[in-house]
């Protein structure tokens, strides 16, 4: 009789297996819900932001095609607008791709680093702003993972300077102990 009846240990092991299965199913459902939401957000961003950005680039390129009718200062502004729009479109495309599929997290376009700061500052100057860059370290001495972050901080500072009607900015970075910091 004792051979046919499950032992207490067997019942406990079966209950633990069911609980583990339930936890795995719950984790899978949560991951699937997260991915559905990421895909939904990426779709909305594409519909709103990407289409608007594409329209902006089309208008800028149309103005460039009619550049002979524009004053010199306007031609430079339109060239900068078209270039910024194309760059932003590429970065947005990478962002949306990574949002839709986190496993595909390698950007198609190069990630900006400190070597591209001069071009960023030149675009701000072309828009009528003045920029003074001060560095206390060689850009190549800044660790690779820190460089895109510093670039984005400077980029954000320049963008924020425009609505505030600030026409000048003085971004810089200095060594501080082992760490680097961006002073904007």
TORGU-730646 format. One record per atom (N, C-alpha, C): residue in one letter; x, y, z. Coordinates in steps of 0.05 Angstrom, whole numbers, padded with zeros to 5 digits, always signed. Atoms other than C-alpha are relative to their C-alpha. Layout:
% residues N
aXYZ ...
END
This chain:
% residues 184
x+00016-00024+00000 x+00000+00000+00000 x+00017+00025+00000 x-00017-00023-00002 x+00056+00048+00016 x+00014+00006-00026 x-00014-00004+00025 x+00086+00038-00053 x-00017+00017-00020 x+00017-00014+00019 x+00026+00067-00091 x-00005+00029+00008 x+00006-00027-00010 x+00015+00129-00048 x+00025+00017-00003 x-00024-00018+00002 x+00061+00189-00064 x+00009+00008+00028 x-00011-00008-00026 x+00107+00206-00008 x-00002+00030+00003 x+00001-00029-00006 x+00108+00274+00025 x+00022+00015-00016 x-00021-00013+00015 x+00174+00289-00009 x-00007+00003-00030 x+00008-00001+00028 x+00146+00273-00078 x-00021+00022-00004 x+00020-00021+00002 x+00086+00318-00065 x+00013+00028+00001 x-00014-00025-00003 x+00131+00374-00042 x+00016+00007-00025 x-00016-00004+00024 x+00177+00366-00103 x-00019+00008-00023 x+00019-00007+00021 x+00116+00368-00150 x-00011+00028+00003 x+00009-00027-00006 x+00090+00431-00116 x+00021+00020-00007 x-00022-00019+00006 x+00158+00464-00123 x+00004+00003-00031 x-00002-00001+00030 x+00160+00446-00198 x-00022+00017-00011 x+00022-00016+00009 x+00091+00476-00208 x+00004+00030+00006 x-00005-00028-00008 x+00111+00540-00171 x+00022+00011-00018 x-00021-00009+00018 x+00175+00545-00213 x-00011+00005-00028 x+00012-00004+00026 x+00135+00535-00277 x-00017+00025-00001 x+00017-00024-00001 x+00086+00589-00255 x+00017+00025+00000 x-00017-00023+00000 x+00143+00637-00241 x+00012+00005-00028 x-00011-00003+00028 x+00174+00624-00310 x-00021+00010-00019 x+00022-00010+00018 x+00106+00634-00344 x-00006+00029+00006 x+00005-00028-00007 x+00096+00699-00306 x+00022+00018-00011 x-00023-00016+00010 x+00166+00724-00324 x-00002+00003-00031 x+00003+00000+00029 x+00154+00705-00397 x-00022+00020-00009 x+00022-00018+00006 x+00087+00742-00398 x+00008+00029+00004 x-00009-00028-00005 x+00119+00804-00367 x+00020+00009-00022 x-00018-00008+00022 x+00175+00803-00419 x-00014+00005-00026 x+00016-00004+00024 x+00125+00795-00475 x-00016+00026+00001 x+00015-00025-00003 x+00083+00853-00448 x+00018+00024-00003 x-00019-00022+00003 x+00145+00896-00443 x+00008+00004-00029 x-00008-00003+00029 x+00165+00881-00515 x-00023+00011-00016 x+00023-00011+00014 x+00094+00895-00539 x-00002+00030+00004 x+00001-00029-00006 x+00096+00963-00505 x+00023+00015-00013 x-00022-00012+00014 x+00165+00978-00533 x-00006+00003-00029 x+00007+00000+00028 x+00141+00961-00602 x-00022+00021-00006 x+00022-00020+00003 x+00078+01004-00593 x+00012+00029+00001 x-00012-00026-00003 x+00120+01064-00569 x+00017+00006-00025 x-00017-00004+00024 x+00169+01055-00627 x-00018+00007-00024 x+00019-00006+00022 x+00110+01055-00676 x-00011+00028+00002 x+00011-00027-00003 x+00081+01118-00647 x+00022+00021-00005 x-00022-00019+00005 x+00149+01153-00647 x+00006+00002-00030 x-00004+00000+00029 x+00158+01132-00720 x-00021+00017-00013 x+00022-00014+00013 x+00089+01158-00739 x+00002+00030+00004 x+00001-00028-00007 x+00097+01225-00704 x+00027+00013-00007 x-00026-00013+00002 x+00171+01242-00700 x+00014-00004-00027 x-00014+00006+00025 x+00201+01207-00760 x-00013+00013-00024 x+00013-00012+00023 x+00149+01231-00808 x+00003+00031+00000 x-00004-00029-00002 x+00155+01303-00783 x+00028+00007-00007 x-00028-00005+00005 x+00230+01300-00786 x+00006-00003-00030 x-00004+00004+00029 x+00228+01272-00857 x-00012+00024-00016 x+00012-00023+00013 x+00181+01329-00877 x+00018+00024+00003 x-00018-00022-00004 x+00229+01379-00847 x+00024-00002-00019 x-00023+00004+00018 x+00287+01350-00887 x-00008+00005-00029 x+00010-00005+00027 x+00245+01351-00951 x-00002+00030-00005 x+00002-00029+00004 x+00229+01424-00941 x+00027+00014-00001 x-00026-00012+00000 x+00301+01441-00925 x+00014-00006-00027 x-00013+00007+00026 x+00325+01404-00988 x-00013+00015-00023 x+00014-00016+00020 x+00272+01440-01029 x+00011+00029+00000 x-00012-00026-00001 x+00300+01506-01004 x+00028+00000-00010 x-00027+00002+00010 x+00370+01483-01019 x+00000+00000-00031 x+00002+00001+00030 x+00349+01468-01091 x-00005+00028-00011 x+00006-00028+00009 x+00324+01540-01096 x+00020+00019+00012 x-00020-00016-00014 x+00388+01566-01063 x+00008+00025-00014 x-00007-00024+00015 x+00401+01616-01118 x-00018+00023+00006 x+00019-00022-00006 x+00340+01655-01096 x+00003+00010+00029 x-00003-00006-00029 x+00363+01658-01023 x+00025+00017+00005 x-00024-00014-00008 x+00411+01706-00990 x+00021-00020+00011 x-00022+00018-00009 x+00479+01677-00970 x-00005-00011+00028 x+00004+00008-00027 x+00462+01675-00896 x-00022-00022+00002 x+00022+00019+00000 x+00397+01637-00910 x+00009-00027-00012 x-00010+00025+00011 x+00433+01586-00954 x+00016-00016+00020 x-00016+00013-00021 x+00481+01570-00897 x-00019-00012+00021 x+00019+00010-00020 x+00422+01562-00849 x-00014-00025-00011 x+00015+00022+00012 x+00385+01516-00897 x+00018-00025-00002 x-00019+00023+00001 x+00448+01473-00908 x+00003-00013+00027 x-00003+00011-00027 x+00456+01465-00833 x-00025-00014+00009 x+00026+00013-00007 x+00382+01449-00824 x-00003-00027-00014 x+00002+00025+00014 x+00384+01396-00878 x+00019-00021+00011 x-00020+00019-00011 x+00448+01364-00850 x-00009-00010+00028 x+00009+00008-00026 x+00420+01364-00779 x-00024-00018-00002 x+00024+00017+00004 x+00355+01334-00803 x+00008-00028-00009 x-00009+00026+00009 x+00391+01278-00840 x+00013-00016+00023 x-00014+00013-00022 x+00435+01263-00780 x-00021-00009+00021 x+00021+00007-00019 x+00375+01264-00733 x-00017-00024-00009 x+00016+00022+00012 x+00336+01218-00780 x+00015-00026+00004 x-00015+00025-00004 x+00392+01167-00778 x+00001-00009+00029 x-00001+00007-00028 x+00399+01170-00703 x-00028-00010+00010 x+00027+00009-00007 x+00323+01164-00695 x-00005-00028-00010 x+00004+00027+00012 x+00322+01104-00742 x+00014-00021+00018 x-00015+00019-00018 x+00376+01070-00698 x-00015-00003+00026 x+00014+00001-00025 x+00338+01088-00635 x-00026-00017-00002 x+00025+00015+00004 x+00272+01060-00661 x+00006-00030-00004 x-00007+00029+00005 x+00306+00996-00685 x+00007-00013+00026 x-00008+00012-00025 x+00337+00985-00617 x-00024-00002+00019 x+00023+00001-00016 x+00271+01001-00583 x-00018-00024-00007 x+00016+00022+00009 x+00235+00950-00625 x+00013-00027+00007 x-00014+00025-00005 x+00288+00896-00615 x+00026+00006+00016 x-00024-00006-00016 x+00336+00906-00556 x+00024-00018-00006 x-00023+00018+00007 x+00378+00847-00580 x+00016+00012-00023 x-00013-00013+00023 x+00394+00890-00641 x+00010+00028+00008 x-00007-00025-00012 x+00428+00944-00600 x+00024+00014-00012 x-00024-00012+00013 x+00487+00959-00646 x-00010+00021-00020 x+00010-00020+00018 x+00474+01026-00680 x+00012-00003-00028 x-00009+00002+00028 x+00479+01028-00756 x+00019+00024-00006 x-00017-00023+00004 x+00509+01098-00754 x+00021+00002+00022 x-00020-00003-00021 x+00573+01115-00716 x-00011+00017+00023 x+00008-00015-00023 x+00561+01139-00646 x+00018+00024+00002 x-00018-00024-00001 x+00586+01211-00639 x+00018-00001+00024 x-00019-00002-00022 x+00648+01222-00597 x+00012+00027+00000 x-00012-00026-00003 x+00693+01279-00578 x+00013+00010-00026 x-00012-00008+00025 x+00725+01278-00647 x-00020+00015-00018 x+00021-00014+00016 x+00659+01305-00675 x-00010+00025+00014 x+00008-00025-00013 x+00653+01363-00626 x+00003+00024-00017 x-00004-00023+00017 x+00682+01412-00675 x-00022+00004-00020 x+00022-00002+00019 x+00628+01396-00726 x-00026+00009+00014 x+00023-00008-00016 x+00575+01403-00672 x+00001+00030+00006 x-00004-00029-00007 x+00603+01471-00650 x-00003+00017-00025 x+00003-00015+00025 x+00608+01494-00723 x-00029+00003-00008 x+00029-00002+00007 x+00534+01478-00733 x-00014+00021+00017 x+00012-00020-00017 x+00517+01521-00673 x+00009+00028-00009 x-00009-00026+00011 x+00560+01577-00701 x-00014+00008-00025 x+00014-00005+00026 x+00527+01570-00769 x-00028+00010+00005 x+00027-00009-00007 x+00460+01581-00734 x+00000+00027+00013 x-00002-00026-00011 x+00486+01647-00708 x+00009+00002+00029 x-00010+00000-00027 x+00511+01626-00640 x+00030+00003+00001 x-00030+00000-00003 x+00581+01635-00612 x+00006-00021+00021 x-00007+00022-00018 x+00616+01578-00578 x+00030+00002+00005 x-00028+00001-00007 x+00682+01574-00541 x+00004-00027+00014 x-00005+00027-00012 x+00709+01504-00526 x+00026+00001+00015 x-00024+00002-00017 x+00758+01495-00469 x+00004-00029+00008 x-00005+00027-00009 x+00791+01428-00458 x+00027+00000+00015 x-00024+00003-00016 x+00843+01410-00406 x+00013-00027-00005 x-00011+00026+00006 x+00854+01340-00433 x-00003-00005-00030 x+00002+00008+00028 x+00866+01309-00501 x-00025-00017-00004 x+00025+00016+00003 x+00800+01281-00528 x+00005-00030-00001 x-00005+00029+00001 x+00833+01213-00542 x+00006-00012+00028 x-00006+00011-00026 x+00851+01207-00468 x-00026-00005+00016 x+00026+00005-00013 x+00777+01208-00448 x-00009-00028-00007 x+00008+00028+00006 x+00752+01136-00441 x-00023-00001-00021 x+00019+00004+00022 x+00712+01111-00501 x-00029+00002+00009 x+00028-00001-00008 x+00646+01100-00464 x-00009+00027+00010 x+00007-00027-00010 x+00649+01171-00435 x-00003+00020-00022 x+00001-00020+00022 x+00659+01206-00501 x-00027+00006-00011 x+00027-00007+00010 x+00588+01198-00529 x-00016+00015+00021 x+00015-00014-00021 x+00560+01221-00462 x+00008+00029+00001 x-00009-00028-00001 x+00603+01284-00462 x-00011+00014-00025 x+00011-00012+00025 x+00583+01297-00535 x-00029+00007+00003 x+00029-00005-00004 x+00509+01290-00517 x-00005+00022+00020 x+00004-00022-00020 x+00516+01336-00457 x+00005+00027-00014 x-00006-00025+00014 x+00548+01390-00500 x-00022+00006-00020 x+00021-00003+00019 x+00496+01378-00554 x-00026+00011+00013 x+00024-00008-00015 x+00439+01385-00503 x+00003+00029+00010 x-00005-00028-00009 x+00471+01449-00475 x-00004+00020-00022 x+00003-00018+00023 x+00474+01480-00544 x-00029+00002-00008 x+00028-00001+00007 x+00402+01461-00558 x-00015+00017+00020 x+00014-00015-00021 x+00379+01489-00491 x+00008+00030-00001 x-00008-00028+00002 x+00418+01553-00504 x-00017+00015-00020 x+00016-00013+00021 x+00375+01568-00565 x-00026+00011+00011 x+00026-00011-00009 x+00306+01573-00532 x+00004+00022+00021 x-00004-00020-00020 x+00335+01614-00476 x+00011+00026-00012 x-00010-00023+00015 x+00359+01663-00529 x+00029+00006+00006 x-00029-00004-00005 x+00430+01653-00507 x+00014-00004-00027 x-00014+00002+00026 x+00476+01665-00566 x+00028-00011+00004 x-00027+00011-00004 x+00539+01639-00534 x+00000-00022+00020 x-00003+00022-00018 x+00561+01577-00498 x+00030-00005+00004 x-00029+00006-00006 x+00627+01556-00465 x+00002-00029+00011 x-00004+00027-00011 x+00628+01480-00460 x+00029-00007+00004 x-00027+00008-00005 x+00690+01447-00433 x+00001-00025+00016 x-00002+00023-00018 x+00716+01386-00398 x+00028+00001+00012 x-00025-00001-00015 x+00771+01381-00345 x+00003-00026+00015 x-00004+00024-00017 x+00803+01324-00308 x-00007+00007+00029 x+00006-00003-00029 x+00779+01315-00237 x+00005-00027+00013 x-00009+00025-00011 x+00815+01260-00199 x+00001-00020-00022 x-00001+00020+00021 x+00805+01196-00238 x-00021+00004-00021 x+00023-00004+00017 x+00740+01219-00270 x+00003+00024-00018 x+00001-00023+00017 x+00727+01267-00326 x-00027+00013+00005 x+00026-00012-00003 x+00672+01318-00322 x-00003+00021-00023 x+00006-00020+00020 x+00639+01363-00373 x-00011+00025+00014 x+00009-00025-00011 x+00630+01435-00353 x-00014+00015-00022 x+00015-00013+00021 x+00575+01467-00393 x-00012+00025+00011 
END
